[in-house]
Amino acid sequence: MESGTFETLKSISVCLLLSVIYVGSLLIWNSPYSRDHPSTIKKRFISAFLMLFISPCFLYMGLTDETLEKQTFLEILGLRTQGLCQAIFMPLFLTIILFLGPISMELYSGLSKLYVEETYWYSNLTNLIWLRNHIVAPVSEEFTYRSCMLPLLLQCFSPQTAILSSPLFFGVAHFHHMWDRIHHMRMSFELALKISCFQFLYTTLFGAYSAYLFYRTGHFVSIMIVHAFCNHMGFPAIGEITTYKGWRKFLVISSFFIGFGLWCFLLKPLTEPSWYHHQV
């Protein structure tokens, strides 16, 4: 077998194994409660924390000597200080533009007023579900599925192929929620499958976007913050647009198209690697 083929199979195998271990670390507790139960969340926090140490080991085993000669291991993981300020704000700003439509809906509904209330932040910072969705999940998932998987694929495939294929590991991993929907939420298999397929679709799309950001910026903090923001916004409530009337409805619909158009226009300029002192 040629060395190139061997390295490709090795990288893909390590990614598959790492994905299985990540999901398995969440399910190994065999909790009798749903995923939103405090007991389940606390146990899975432990798994997420341990994966921060396990995932880099698999990455290191899968990297070639040539890859390690080009960058330090920390730089490969996206843990770098040069361009840190840009990495914190610019990808987030880009993603806010993409969500211009949903943000306008929050402004019109008055939901955005909650963000200036102290009680809102206090209640959330003491809420395990909020902490999971906005801190623990973004950190652990992005670190494993982007920082520790994308470099393995980039050393074997073209950037485009690596960016488009890496989200598949991330999207498929979310199918484990079917177990919770069927056994704890008492959904039918058909309904649970439909929801999981839809979740696979948008998590894969997000995964491709996150992989692109990581490839272009070289910073873990970029994708972590963007992931947290996207979890906060959730999937756009497009059906809610029908509740608006007149000029307000026109502005909301326009904001969706304007936001998407600006995002497409600014995607490449705002992720220019030189901004982040990164060489792709």
VEXRO-984539 format. One record per residue: x, y negated, z of N, C-alpha, C in turn. Coordinates in steps of 0.001 Angstrom, whole numbers, plus 500000, padded with zeros to 6 digits. Atoms other than C-alpha are relative to their C-alpha. Example, Ala and Ser with C-alpha at 12.3 -4.5 7.8 and 13.67 -1.06 7.14 Angstrom:
# VEXRO-984539
500890501190500000512300504500507800500900498800500000 499180501190499940513670501060507140499230498910500730 
This chain:
# VEXRO-984539
500846501198500000500000500000500000500881498752500000 499217501214500067501352496546499091499862499225501295 500004500746498741502289494264501980498885498972500046 501064501007500041499806491607500817498653500602500326 501265499314499725496935494073500850499917500418501457 499972499594498587497995495361504245499707498822500918 500209501178499156498116491847505729498558499512499920 501399500408500163494677491066504284499079500891500819 500814499062499234493128494199505761500220499821501498 499680500207498591494894493525509035499277498767500543 500655501237499561493530489962509270498492500189500130 501440499761499963489973491030508433499637500921501163 500264499053498910490158493927510907500094499327501363 499848500714498732491403491674513694498805499080500235 501172500876499871488564489206513004498757500795500383 501149499147499674485974491998513065500068500490501442 499827499484498643487377493455516265499786498906501030 500150501122499076487534490061517934498545499589500126 501419500340499967483931489330516980499208501006500822 500678498941499241482776492678518386500301499863501492 499616500151498590484704492095521617499293498797500620 500665501191499464483215488607522005498535500307500345 501406499665499758479629489837521634499890501041501103 500026498954498981480380492924523719500240499470501391 499724500577498681481738490771526548498761499350500605 501243500601499515478323489111526767498968501060500387 501008498958499790476298492305526606500421501046501023 499484498947499123478508494431528853499381499949501398 500584500126498663476807493087531971498691500775500119 501255499230499999473585494873530942499003499416501002 500888500692499073471519492290532798498544500359499726 501422499686500190467859493205533384499173498749499700 500705501268500207466981489531532946500286499433498610 499812500631501299466694487314529884501293499196499991 498754500750500147469649485318528543499954498645500688 500146501302499346468240482163530179499876500111501519 500068499821498547468088483662533667501335499587500613 498753500465499368470654482058536041501018501106500230 499081498881499756472126485465536914500725500407498720 499408499624501280472694486329533255500988498938499524 499147501104500458474139482911532443501317499984500759 498775500034499192476633483008535331500950501140499625 499161498861500383477867486470534343500645499760498634 499467500246501332478271485414530722501000498851499993 498970501041499842480197482331531840501360500651500261 498755499275499695482790484756533197500585500583498714 499545499420501268482957486525529824500585498934499086 499536501091500857483307483229527966501364499489500453 498723500460499455486144482191530281501122500995499675 498989498980500272487998485489529835500387500029498522 499719499992501431487693485234526050500975498903499600 499028501064500281489750482029526173501432500523500100 498677499394499856492704484253527131500159501221499093 499941498795500829491814487365525138500140499654498521 500017500341501433491165485717521756501366499602499452 498675500358500538494629484106521371500933501196499854 499161498801500105496237487508521957499769500708498673 500321499364501281494415488935518937500511499143498843 499481500887501042495338485882516881501497500202499832 498534499865500063499011486251517759500395501330499353 499698498688500581498968489946516848499767500018498496 500351499980501409497428489170513469500771499033499131 499266500989500778499672486280512432501276500588499418 498750499578500630502532486833510045501141499109500485 498823500794499613506064485619510749500067498705499200 499976501187500866505725483208507838499082498906500539 500951500968499439502681481548509419500558499371501274 499454500496498739504390481225512799501206499089499795 498857500869500285507396479579511180499573498599499589 500474501289500505505279476771509734499491499100501119 500576500769498895503574475677512977500246500744501310 499942499349498701503775476329516687498665500702500241 501226499250499727501221478715518138498886499083500501 501006500943499494499443475878519964499415499166498866 500487500774501145499200473886516738499063500843499140 500877499107500759497696476907514968498630500080500671 501252499961499236495066477025517724499241498677499960 500642501309500044494304473345517137500171499216501282 499734500689498730495690472292520519501208499091499789 498951500949500327497677469221519531499614498610500506 500254501342499479498028465639520747500007498931498909 499966500982501078498855463782517528498645499941499293 501290500186500642495691462324516050498822500382500865 501059499539499095493687463316519129498827499025500055 501072501002499908491730460052519346499103500054498770 500778499897501227490661460276515705499176501284499985 500663498698500003489781463950516187498781500020500908 501126500058499061487448463103519065498809499274499395 501090500882500416485438460393517347499577500119498533 500358500073501412485598460627513555499113501151499514 500924498927500404484102464119512974498633499879500672 501276500214499316481435463287515567499195498921499290 500675501078500739480620460037513754499442500526498680 500442499409501257480390461976510491498756500856500206 501131499118499720477988464470512057498772499204500435 501111500876499623475859461698513568499321499447498751 500558500480501267475429460331510042499132501078499365 500770498895500560474252463751508879498649500133500696 501232499887499209471621463710511657499257498668500098 500645501312499959470444460184510830498480500123500036 501444499800500010466928461474510118499455500396501364 500472499608498664466415463355513423500243498918501053 499716501069499040468047460466515315498957498890499885 501027501026500187465574458004513785498676500446500615 501224499483499391462737460258514943500052499879501517 499852500152498550464111460199518482499825498530500407 500139501426499708464275456400518351498529499585499970 501412500354500126460663456104517193499156500623501103 500784499312498965459384458629519739500330499505501405 499591500490498695461252456949522595500833500995500779 499214498971499314463125460141523453501420499524500297 498623500476499829466451458350523066500183499168501264 499905500803498775465640456179526102500474500834501192 499581499127498901466319459193528300501514499982500198 498549499885499945470029459017527483500657498925500869 499460501051499133470489455863529559499518500159501441 500500499739498652468762457344532596500986500875500771 499072499218499181471031458598535395499417501369500353 500635498740499614468507461260536378500086501034498874 499904499084501145468682462737532858501336500737500038 498675499394499998472414463340533110500233500837501251 499823499234498761472302464485536720499285501342499911 500768498756500088469589467042536042500640500976499007 499378499138501002471410468349532964501324500579500485 498697499541499527474828468584534589499888501016501122 500240498969498981473292470793537264499103501115499452 500855499015500660471317472867534730500873500998499248 499139498985500595472971476151533734499767500157498499 500294499860501437471194476336530368500638498859499223 499390501158500661472346472814529458501513500148499959 498548499807499953475892473585530563500436501075499011 499671498943500953475872476772528491499963499466498568 500190500450501380474572475074525346500934498867499590 499237501202500343476652471892525552501482500061500350 498588499930499606479928472971527150500579501403499783 499409498659500016480532476706527591499943500625498606 500126499400501328479183477911524237500862499287498953 499128500674500976480872475190522130501477500293500196 498583499751499733484208475773523844500372501436499627 499632498598500194484208479589523794499776500461498565 500300499552501365482575480101520392500941499379498981 499107500644500959484649477534518531501430500494500159 498637499534499761487855478740520163500205501383499393 499864498636500517487210482367519210499774500063498495 500394499811501394485462482040515853500665499029499024 499302500910500893487384479073514471501504499973500309 498583500134499673490682478541516316500760501308499854 499307498710499994491488482259516527499684500888498806 500317499182501170489886483591513349500393499329498687 499727500671501269490263480962510635501474500060499610 498586499889500392494110480939510773500359501370499423 499742498654500520494077484714510173499537500127498553 500538499915501355491932484325507070500738499072499042 499294500965500852493841481304505773501343500541499511 498703499464500420497067483293505604499852501095498922 500244498952500997495419485816503259499150499524498821 500919500452501039492806483884501271500208498516499704 499984501425500315492416480521499594499184499273501064 500775500755498999491075477735501869498491500105499788 501433499932500282487697477820500125499413501352500407 500478498662499646487320481583500540499999500201501508 499900499844498542488471481484504172498899499215500703 501013500856499375486100478621505035498606500573499808 501331499465500290483109480309503403499771501390500590 500154498644499460483808483799504749500037500050501524 499881499957498540484726482996508347498669499817500734 501277500152499283481172481843509277499163501263500050 500781498766499997479844485302508458500176500754501313 499762499362498698481470486680511616499166499302501077 500727500825499027479846483834513566498496500219499865 501436499843500217476419484217511969499499501368500404 500402498632499658476243488004512327500000500212501512 499896499846498538477279487721515976498721499560500706 501217500496499358474035485861516711498834500987499914 501062499002500070471998488944515827499812500724501333 500165499326498709472609490189519365498851499393500805 501145500604499319469844487777520434498712500790499747 501189499183500272467383490226518879499641500875501198 500241499139498830467818492484521905499218499245501068 500666500804498981466756489696524249498567499672499578 501338500352500480463791488714522077499046501182500078 500861498810500008462488492268521852499734500519501411 500122499348498698463154493511525395499608499053501140 500332500922498918462720490355527476498891499017499635 501043500923500443460529488054525397498809500745499396 501071499121500473458394490999524204499536499653498585 500331500247501402458510489984520554499962501316499236 499981498845500884457745492456517824501334500035499265 498734499868500721460717493798515897500015499111498761 500063500794501226459532492055512723500217498524500280 499859501418499671459230488641514383501412499695500473 498636500203499505462555489005516199501000500006498851 499104499921501159464221489974512911499910498735499154 500170501216500792462749486985511065500704498814500658 499356501098499278463925484569513761501512500140499938 498554499762500034467364486171513818500582499727498618 499529500275501368467677485963510028500069498499499745 499976501461500138466776482281510138501165499414500795 498877500456499175469269481775512961501329500323499325 498784499636500737471882483626510916500281498993498892 499838500943501110471269481228508018500598498683500466 499506501325499629471748477964509892501283500064500838 498727499892499290474537479237512173501151500242499018 498978499792501026476412480387509066500319498693499289 499779501313500632475924476978507436500810499098500929 499230500804499056477131475271510590501421500525500109 498673499402499900480027477719510803500906499570498866 499211500445501150481164476742507306500428498547500182 499681501414499738481002473050508253501073499882501072 499032500035498912482903473665511478501369500485499522 498742499470500532485537475752509664500684498969499113 499449501044500870485973472958507124500636498891500841 499462501039499123486456470402509912501304500449500649 498795499493499353489005472609511639501158500076499009 498961499905501031490904473221508415500552498623499655 499586501338500432491002469517507562500655499195501121 499475500814498901491654468020511004501086500714500789 499021499240499222493648470824512637499828499845501490 500246500256498573492059469914515972498825500828500509 501075499250499348490033472204518231498958499068500596 500923500916499334488504469231520037498942499485499037 500961500486500998486822468085516800498797500920499900 501088499051500203484799471235516314499248500283501296 500665499796498719484050471635520004498947498914500230 500914501114499784482464468173520215498853500025498998 501039499930501028480590468557516933499013501132500308 500864498868499628479247471948518072499067499596501140 500822500436498865478018470431521348498908499038499531 500985500971500506476306467583519473498906500701499203 500987499270500801474616469966517017499078500842500881 500840499260499056473394472133519897499011499071500683 500888500984499374471967469005521489498861499605499057 501015500445500948470146467936518343499067501141499593 500807498873500438468963471426517412499659499917498522 500408500028501402467421472274514067498965498896499819 500921501141500193465616469185512676498536500427499969 501441499719499962461887469179513443499336499331498806 500491500606501233460945468494509853498476499887499991 501458500033499969457289469317510476499437498784500719 500459501160499232457069466367512857499831498760499128 500101501165500898457429463974509912498549499729499617 501398500167500404453773464588509045499191499198501013 500729500753498969452748462900512314500193498499499860 499761501429500205454155459569511156499123499474498874 500863500631500996452082457134509125500669498748499420 499605501264500621452740454291506707501497499802499856 498602500379500190456057452477506690500947500801500884 499154499220499093457374454464509653500337501367499389 499773498722500659456947457724507742500999499829498863 499086500271501104458721456181504753501428499817500505 498669500237499448461655455062506925500634501290500519 499471498747499474462016458447508596500468500898498863 499626499168501144462018460318505283501243499430499318 498850500642500631464446457784503823501271500246500793 498817499816499157466788458192506789500589501391499832 499498498651500259467029461929506086500861500022498737 499267500009501270468106461337502491501239499114500067 498854500906499876470365458384503329501103500651500825 499019499339499144472061460332506120500737501101499271 499364498905500733472694463345503912500894499456498887 499206500591501071473915461164501047501301499399500515 498794500596499411476333459224503259500957501070500512 499163498900499496477560462456504832500789500632498863 499315499430501169478370463904501407501101499065499506 499047500985500506480134460684500410501204499858500929 498938500239499020482170460399503637500697501271500488 499459498736499488482880464099504261501493500121499762 498579499843500311486227464162502506500855498854500529 499167501109499480487505460641503370500189500024501510 499902500031498534486734460943507088500681501237500572 499258498822499533488421464345507291501357500104499303 498687500018500635491550463325505419501062500440501008 499035499454499037494292465399507111501028499002500513 498988500965499571496739462477507224499505499139501159 500557500753498870494360460661509600500332500700501319 499845499197498794494935463474512072501433500535500169 498599499556499958498683463916511464500079501510499800 500101498568500239497879467330510072500349500307498547 499664499545501328499335469148507079499300501327499731 500752498776500287496972471695505567500861500945499185 
